[in-house]
Amino acid sequence: MPASLTLRAATRSSIAPVPTLRNASSARAHITMSYRSALFTSAQYSTSRGERDPEYRVLRNERMNKNVLEAQYAVRGAIPLRAEELRDHLEEHGDKAGLPFDKVVNCNIGNPQQLDQKPLTFLRQVSALCDYPDLLDHPSTPSIFPSDAIARAKSLIGDIGSTGAYSHSMGNPAIRKRVAKFIEDRDGHPSNPNQIYLTAGASTGVSNLLQVLISNPHDGVLIPIPQYPLYTAALALNAARAVPYFLAEHEDWGLDVKDLRANLEKARHDGTVVKAMVVINPGNPTGNCLSRQNMEDIIQLCYNEGLVLMADEVYQSNVYKEAQPFISFKKALKDMGAPYADNVELVSFHSISKGQSGECGRRGGYFELANFHPEAEEQIYKLASIQLCPSLQGQIGVEVLVNPPKEGDESYPLWQAEVGGISDTLRKRSEILVKAFRELEGITCNDANGAMYLFPTITLPPKAIEAAKEKGQAPDAFYALQLLEATGICVVPGSGFGQKPGTWHFRTTFLAPGTEDYVNRLKKFHDSFMEKYRS
């Protein structure tokens, strides 16, 4: 052991050199006590009695990762936390809760099965058999499970072995091949399974790609406004800069190319190294579907400006207007041909959490790389390896997503009925809510062409804006909190997603059952709120 050891702590003081000690145990003890002395004042810690100031903890804001402190995630922010408090109060006190509602409706997050969307039967049957393979040999199984679910489970067990074992870090190779076939069938262009990563939901893939992408605090990423707060949060965690570009609300939340270019140029002028562009299609929170022209404009921009294109496409099966179908960025890119098709770096994300699966808690998804340099692929693989592997049940969910029952299979009629029923229900609920919003004073709302959200604009009375300022709240957060306290309906204020200055919005899902009751409660509250704060 050297004559002295020096331990420096990022605290109020540094620790003096530690003298050589006779054995490792006493050395560790001495270092521990020295470290404590650097963290604790004499009033906070006593070495003789082992006492601490009750208010003192090592993890306090001044000692935590500043990037974590800066990150915000409105979808699970202050208003949803208050909703959970109200739900707990209702569960504890029941009829004596003293609240003007008897349940909390979580319209703040796209969590379909929390809001009573039923799981797809085939997916759950296959999952159950894979988790408990002894069922495959049980004499009653053929009378409980359809033949194609049994065959699929046997095939998957042959591919993956046990669902409790690690898989390849990129995900099971056989499942990745099926993902590649799904992409080829969808887009009409080849897909390489060795450039596909299975992930614990799309969010993990997004976070991993940003972690690889960001190399210094001057790096930035173009993100749509309004945006899903995952992106600003993930950029904050990586000490990177969010570079906003505004979607055009008056054009069904389409792309404003002029605004996009202006914001890119301004960011570069301000010293930001813009390295990528995020696109959410279909949109969250806006519910828009980009036109092919918008997509081609984006691809051209990324090619000309040297940007990685990150395409968040988790709502690709949540499309409600035949006139505006979903087109993947992979297809749009390859259809454009040279020089774009083989040069624009594209990463596309998909998930089992959305669409008709709604398996948020199962944590399954994937991303596909296109045109990435081998050096980048090597580092992405290393990051995946550090995380070991995605959930095997999530991988099974992805397999069923990309390889559903086919016509002629025993499960096909039920699968079609369930998927079609979910799609029709969501479309009808969105139409009912849009109509209701448009009938309310001061609210305008675009149709939902895709996804599972509406993002209405609300024009608030000046007195309401003043009241919000007095409470230190954004006006739309003030409205959303009062809506929650009066009705139990939990929405997310637009300020959590970003919006043009001087405008106010809120995001609501149209997943919740009982749409008529939801509308009635919302209308009653809104009329009362507007009357209360009317000039």
Summary of the structure (lengths in Angstrom):
residues: 535
radius of gyration: 26.4
end to end distance: 77.4
largest distance: 81.0
contacts: 1728
relative contact order: 0.13
helix: 48%
strand: 14%
